[in-house]
Amino acid sequence: KKAKIGRTLIGPQIAEHMSSEIRSVSQDDSLRKAGQLMQQWKLGSLLVTNSQSYVGVMTDSVLAREVVANGLDPNTTVVKTCMRTPVAAIEGGRPIIDAVRMMKEQATRHLAVMQDGEIIGVISVSNILRYYSGVA
């Protein structure tokens, strides 16, 4: 028998099942605008940008839990006051199960997907469920 110590679980890669369209909102935009963009694009999260790079993530959960629950005015409160930092990211060449583990560890439903130091997409719980529903 060969030892299986150190072997990596392989399978479909994250990049094969991610959303390659990167949707974002400026950190200086209002929370209302972020919510409207999520509604328009039917998304649960947006990457947050400053003038040069991605600096955080805005999610529908944050809007519900922090904005609504705390009575923040979505018209005057800017995204950077509530965004999650840093951007949780994973390499696109890793197996999907690694994304599942990372989501669990970081208590998030969305991960930026990286390749060669650049964000190339986003994988969400929805992408993963679509994959696993086709496997069964």
SERO-4910 file (N, C-alpha, C, O; in steps of 0.05 Angstrom, whole numbers):
BEGIN
 pado doro    nc1    nc2    nc3   cac1   cac2   cac3    cc1    cc2    cc3    oc1    oc2    oc3
  Lys    A     17    -24      0      0      0      0     17     25      0     37     26     14
  Lys    A      9     44    -16     24     70    -17     11     89      4    -13     89      7
  Ala    A     28    104     16     19    124     35      5    146     20     13    154     -1
  Lys    A    -17    156     32    -32    178     19    -27    204     33    -41    224     28
  Ile    A     -7    205     50     -1    229     65     10    250     45     26    244     28
  Gly    A     -1    275     48      9    297     31     -5    298      4      1    317    -11
  Arg    A    -22    279     -3    -36    281    -28    -58    302    -27    -71    304     -6
  Thr    A    -61    316    -48    -82    337    -49   -107    326    -62   -105    312    -83
  Leu    A   -130    332    -51   -155    324    -64   -157    340    -89   -156    365    -89
  Ile    A   -161    326   -111   -164    340   -137   -193    337   -146   -208    321   -136
  Gly    A   -200    353   -165   -227    353   -176   -230    377   -194   -210    389   -203
  Pro    A   -254    385   -199   -259    408   -217   -246    433   -204   -247    437   -180
  Gln    A   -235    449   -221   -222    474   -212   -243    496   -208   -263    498   -222
  Ile    A   -236    514   -189   -253    536   -183   -258    554   -208   -281    562   -213
  Ala    A   -237    559   -223   -240    576   -247   -260    565   -267   -271    580   -283
  Glu    A   -264    539   -267   -283    527   -286   -312    533   -279   -330    530   -296
  His    A   -317    541   -254   -345    544   -245   -350    572   -233   -372    576   -221
  Met    A   -332    590   -235   -335    617   -225   -352    634   -244   -356    627   -267
  Ser    A   -360    657   -235   -371    678   -252   -348    695   -261   -334    707   -245
  Ser    A   -344    697   -287   -321    712   -297   -327    742   -300   -309    758   -304
  Glu    A   -353    749   -298   -360    778   -299   -355    789   -271   -368    781   -251
  Ile    A   -338    808   -269   -332    821   -244   -349    846   -241   -345    865   -256
  Arg    A   -366    846   -222   -384    869   -217   -374    884   -192   -367    871   -172
  Ser    A   -373    910   -194   -362    925   -172   -377    951   -167   -393    960   -183
  Val    A   -371    963   -144   -382    989   -136   -359   1005   -124   -341    993   -111
  Ser    A   -360   1031   -126   -339   1048   -114   -344   1049    -84   -366   1049    -75
  Gln    A   -322   1051    -69   -324   1053    -40   -338   1079    -32   -347   1082     -9
  Asp    A   -339   1099    -50   -351   1125    -44   -380   1127    -53   -393   1147    -49
  Asp    A   -390   1106    -66   -418   1105    -74   -436   1100    -50   -427   1090    -29
  Ser    A   -461   1108    -52   -480   1103    -30   -487   1074    -28   -485   1058    -47
  Leu    A   -497   1066     -4   -506   1039      0   -531   1034    -18   -535   1011    -27
  Arg    A   -547   1054    -23   -570   1051    -41   -560   1042    -68   -572   1024    -80
  Lys    A   -540   1056    -78   -529   1049   -105   -519   1020   -105   -524   1005   -124
  Ala    A   -505   1011    -84   -496    984    -82   -520    964    -83   -519    944    -97
  Gly    A   -540    970    -68   -564    953    -68   -578    952    -95   -586    931   -104
  Gln    A   -579    975   -108   -591    976   -134   -575    960   -155   -587    946   -171
  Leu    A   -549    962   -153   -532    946   -171   -535    916   -167   -537    900   -185
  Met    A   -537    908   -141   -541    880   -135   -568    870   -146   -570    848   -157
  Gln    A   -588    887   -143   -615    880   -153   -614    879   -184   -625    860   -196
  Gln    A   -602    898   -197   -601    900   -226   -587    875   -237   -596    863   -257
  Trp    A   -564    868   -225   -548    846   -235   -555    819   -222   -543    798   -229
  Lys    A   -574    819   -204   -583    794   -190   -559    780   -177   -554    757   -181
  Leu    A   -545    796   -160   -521    786   -147   -524    789   -117   -539    805   -107
  Gly    A   -509    773   -102   -508    775    -73   -484    790    -62   -482    795    -38
  Ser    A   -466    798    -81   -442    813    -72   -431    829    -95   -435    823   -118
  Leu    A   -416    849    -87   -401    866   -106   -373    870    -94   -370    874    -70
  Leu    A   -353    870   -112   -326    878   -103   -327    908   -100   -340    922   -116
  Val    A   -312    918    -81   -311    947    -76   -284    958    -86   -263    946    -80
  Thr    A   -285    980   -101   -261    991   -112   -255   1019   -100   -273   1033    -92
  Asn    A   -229   1025    -99   -221   1053    -96   -212   1061   -124   -219   1048   -143
  Ser    A   -197   1082   -126   -189   1090   -153   -169   1071   -167   -164   1074   -191
  Gln    A   -157   1053   -151   -135   1036   -162   -140   1006   -161   -129    992   -178
  Ser    A   -154    997   -141   -156    968   -137   -181    960   -122   -197    976   -114
  Tyr    A   -184    933   -119   -206    923   -103   -198    924    -74   -177    914    -66
  Val    A   -215    936    -57   -208    941    -29   -227    928     -9   -221    928     15
  Gly    A   -248    916    -19   -267    903     -1   -290    890    -16   -289    888    -41
  Val    A   -310    880     -1   -333    867    -12   -358    878      2   -358    881     26
  Met    A   -379    883    -14   -405    890     -3   -424    867     -9   -426    859    -32
  Thr    A   -438    858     11   -456    836      7   -485    843     14   -490    862     29
  Asp    A   -503    827      4   -532    831     11   -536    827     41   -553    839     53
  Ser    A   -520    808     53   -522    803     82   -515    828     98   -528    834    118
  Val    A   -493    841     90   -485    865    104   -506    887    102   -512    900    121
  Leu    A   -518    890     78   -540    909     75   -563    903     94   -574    921    106
  Ala    A   -570    878     96   -593    871    113   -586    873    142   -601    884    158
  Arg    A   -563    862    150   -557    860    178   -547    886    190   -554    893    213
  Glu    A   -531    901    175   -519    925    187   -535    950    180   -540    967    197
  Val    A   -542    953    155   -554    978    146   -583    979    157   -590    998    170
  Val    A   -599    959    150   -627    959    159   -629    957    189   -643    973    202
  Ala    A   -615    938    201   -617    933    230   -607    957    246   -618    962    268
  Asn    A   -587    972    236   -577    995    251   -589   1021    243   -581   1043    253
  Gly    A   -608   1020    224   -622   1045    216   -604   1065    201   -609   1089    202
  Leu    A   -584   1054    187   -567   1072    171   -582   1082    147   -599   1068    135
  Asp    A   -577   1107    139   -590   1118    116   -575   1109     91   -552   1118     86
  Pro    A   -587   1093     74   -573   1083     50   -568   1104     29   -551   1101     12
  Asn    A   -582   1127     31   -577   1149     12   -552   1165     19   -539   1176      1
  Thr    A   -545   1166     44   -522   1183     53   -498   1167     63   -476   1178     65
  Thr    A   -502   1142     70   -480   1125     80   -465   1113     56   -478   1102     38
  Val    A   -439   1115     57   -423   1105     34   -414   1076     40   -413   1067     62
  Val    A   -408   1063     18   -402   1034     18   -378   1029     37   -379   1008     51
  Lys    A   -358   1046     37   -334   1040     53   -339   1038     83   -323   1026     98
  Thr    A   -362   1049     92   -368   1047    121   -377   1019    129   -375   1011    153
  Cys    A   -386   1003    110   -397    976    117   -383    953    102   -389    930    108
  Met    A   -366    959     83   -354    938     67   -337    919     84   -327    927    105
  Arg    A   -335    894     75   -318    874     88   -290    876     76   -287    876     52
  Thr    A   -270    876     94   -242    876     85   -227    855    101   -235    849    124
  Pro    A   -206    844     90   -197    847     63   -215    830     44   -232    815     53
  Val    A   -210    831     19   -224    815     -1   -214    786      3   -191    780      1
  Ala    A   -233    768      9   -226    739     12   -222    729    -17   -240    731    -34
  Ala    A   -199    717    -21   -192    708    -49   -179    681    -48   -167    672    -28
  Ile    A   -183    666    -70   -172    639    -73   -162    636   -102   -173    648   -121
  Glu    A   -142    620   -106   -130    615   -132   -150    599   -149   -162    579   -140
  Gly    A   -153    606   -175   -172    593   -193   -165    564   -199   -183    549   -207
  Gly    A   -140    557   -197   -131    529   -203   -136    509   -181   -131    485   -185
  Arg    A   -146    518   -158   -151    500   -136   -177    486   -140   -195    496   -154
  Pro    A   -180    463   -127   -206    448   -129   -229    462   -115   -224    477    -96
  Ile    A   -253    457   -124   -277    470   -113   -279    465    -83   -287    482    -68
  Ile    A   -271    441    -74   -274    434    -46   -257    454    -29   -265    460     -6
  Asp    A   -235    465    -39   -220    485    -25   -236    511    -21   -234    524      0
  Ala    A   -252    518    -41   -269    542    -38   -290    537    -17   -296    555     -1
  Val    A   -301    513    -16   -321    506      5   -309    509     32   -320    521     50
  Arg    A   -285    498     36   -271    500     62   -265    529     69   -270    537     92
  Met    A   -256    544     50   -249    572     56   -274    588     63   -273    605     81
  Met    A   -296    583     49   -321    597     55   -330    591     84   -338    608     98
  Lys    A   -327    565     91   -335    557    118   -317    571    139   -326    582    158
  Glu    A   -290    570    134   -271    581    153   -275    611    156   -272    622    179
  Gln    A   -281    625    135   -283    654    135   -312    664    138   -317    688    137
  Ala    A   -331    646    141   -359    652    144   -368    672    122   -379    693    127
  Thr    A   -363    664     97   -371    680     74   -384    663     52   -379    639     52
  Arg    A   -399    675     35   -412    660     13   -400    668    -14   -410    659    -35
  His    A   -380    686    -14   -368    696    -39   -338    698    -36   -328    708    -16
  Leu    A   -323    689    -56   -294    691    -57   -286    702    -84   -296    694   -105
  Ala    A   -267    721    -83   -254    730   -108   -236    708   -117   -224    694   -101
  Val    A   -234    705   -143   -217    684   -155   -193    697   -168   -196    716   -184
  Met    A   -169    688   -160   -144    700   -169   -130    682   -189   -131    657   -188
  Gln    A   -115    695   -207    -96    681   -224    -73    701   -230    -78    723   -238
  Asp    A    -49    692   -225    -25    709   -229    -28    736   -215    -20    756   -226
  Gly    A    -39    736   -191    -41    760   -175    -63    779   -182    -66    800   -170
  Glu    A    -80    771   -202   -102    788   -210   -129    774   -205   -131    750   -206
  Ile    A   -149    790   -198   -176    778   -195   -188    773   -222   -189    792   -239
  Ile    A   -196    749   -227   -207    741   -253   -236    734   -252   -249    729   -273
  Gly    A   -248    733   -228   -276    726   -225   -284    724   -196   -269    731   -178
  Val    A   -308    713   -192   -319    709   -165   -333    682   -165   -347    675   -184
  Ile    A   -328    667   -143   -343    642   -140   -361    646   -115   -352    656    -95
  Ser    A   -385    637   -117   -404    640    -95   -416    612    -88   -412    593   -103
  Val    A   -430    612    -66   -444    587    -59   -462    578    -81   -465    554    -86
  Ser    A   -475    597    -95   -492    590   -117   -478    575   -139   -488    555   -150
  Asn    A   -454    584   -146   -437    570   -166   -431    542   -157   -433    523   -173
  Ile    A   -424    539   -132   -417    513   -122   -441    494   -121   -439    471   -127
  Leu    A   -464    504   -113   -488    488   -113   -496    479   -141   -505    457   -145
  Arg    A   -493    497   -160   -498    490   -188   -481    466   -197   -490    448   -210
  Tyr    A   -455    468   -189   -437    446   -196   -445    420   -183   -449    400   -196
  Tyr    A   -449    421   -156   -456    396   -142   -483    385   -149   -487    361   -148
  Ser    A   -502    402   -157   -528    392   -165   -526    376   -191   -543    358   -196
  Gly    A   -507    383   -208   -503    368   -232   -487    343   -229   -488    325   -246
  Val    A   -473    340   -207   -457    316   -201   -475    294   -191   -471    270   -198
  Ala    A   -495    300   -175   -512    280   -162   -529    265   -181   -544    248   -173
***
